[in-house]
Amino acid sequence: MMISVGMLCFVLATHYIADFIVQTEWQAQNKSSNINALLRHVATYGLCFTPFLFILPNGVLFVLSNVLLHFITDFFTSKASAAAHKAGDTRTFFMVIGFDQLIHQVTLVLLLVQFG
């Protein structure tokens, strides 16, 4: 299925807002070691995607799949970035953050193709 550039931009902008702007400091600092912080981050993230429930033909599957895959990705990448941060390894920390975002973006594109 073809996806429009506008829809792709909307999905990626929503991801940025949900993953960075709406995420609280507490969630960001604790999601690597506290499952409740991670669950709250993912719930907040998912709420930001609620417009897609009504916009996309298979919006429910898109949002639920995205939330689940976001949780799985952050479960692992938050632990890796926290370990690098604790070790003072700034380069590895940013490499993990970049990889985390790459995974999220590829996930969003694939889900948009599948369920959009």
C-alpha positions in Angstrom: 0.0 0.0 0.0 1.2 3.5 -0.8 1.4 6.0 2.1 1.3 9.7 1.5 4.2 11.9 2.4 1.8 14.0 4.5 0.7 11.0 6.5 4.2 9.9 7.1 5.2 13.4 8.3 2.2 13.5 10.6 3.1 10.1 12.1 6.8 11.0 12.6 5.9 14.4 14.1 3.5 12.7 16.5 6.2 10.3 17.4 8.6 13.2 18.2 6.0 14.9 20.3 5.0 11.7 22.1 8.6 10.4 22.7 10.3 13.6 23.7 8.0 16.5 24.4 5.2 14.7 26.4 7.6 12.3 28.2 8.1 13.6 31.7 11.5 14.0 33.3 10.6 11.2 35.8 9.7 8.8 33.0 12.9 9.6 31.1 15.1 9.1 34.2 13.4 6.0 35.5 12.0 4.0 32.6 15.3 1.9 32.4 14.9 0.6 36.0 11.3 1.1 36.9 8.6 -0.8 34.9 5.9 1.7 36.1 7.9 4.6 34.6 8.2 2.7 31.3 4.5 1.8 31.3 3.5 5.4 32.0 5.8 6.6 29.2 4.3 4.0 26.8 0.7 4.9 27.9 1.4 8.6 27.4 3.0 7.8 24.1 0.0 5.8 23.0 -2.5 8.5 23.9 -0.7 10.9 21.5 -1.5 8.4 18.7 -5.2 8.3 19.4 -6.1 10.5 16.4 -4.8 7.7 14.2 -7.6 5.4 15.5 -10.0 7.6 13.4 -7.7 8.6 10.5 -6.3 5.2 9.4 -8.3 2.4 7.9 -6.9 0.0 10.5 -6.1 2.6 13.1 -6.7 0.3 16.1 -4.2 -2.2 14.8 -1.7 0.6 14.0 -1.9 2.2 17.4 -1.9 -1.1 19.4 1.0 -2.5 17.4 2.9 0.7 17.7 2.5 0.9 21.5 3.5 -2.7 22.0 6.6 -2.4 19.8 7.5 0.9 21.4 7.4 -0.8 24.8 9.6 -3.7 23.6 12.1 -1.3 22.0 12.3 1.1 25.0 12.6 -1.9 27.4 16.0 -2.7 25.9 17.3 0.6 24.6 16.6 2.5 27.9 18.7 0.0 29.8 21.5 0.3 27.3 21.4 4.1 27.2 21.2 4.3 31.0 24.3 2.0 31.4 26.2 4.2 28.9 25.2 7.3 30.7 26.1 5.9 34.1 29.6 4.9 32.7 30.0 8.5 31.3 30.2 7.1 27.8 28.6 10.0 25.9 29.3 8.6 22.5 27.7 5.2 23.2 24.8 6.9 25.0 24.0 9.0 21.8 24.6 6.0 19.6 21.9 4.0 21.6 19.5 7.0 21.5 20.0 7.2 17.7 19.5 3.5 17.3 16.4 3.7 19.4 14.9 6.4 17.2 15.9 4.5 14.1 14.0 1.4 15.3 11.0 3.5 16.2 10.9 5.3 12.8 11.3 2.0 10.8 8.6 0.5 13.0 6.3 3.4 12.3 6.8 3.3 8.5 6.3 -0.5 8.4 3.1 -0.2 10.5 1.9 2.6 8.4 2.4 0.5 5.2 0.7 -2.5 6.9 -2.2 -0.8 8.6 -2.5 2.6 6.9 
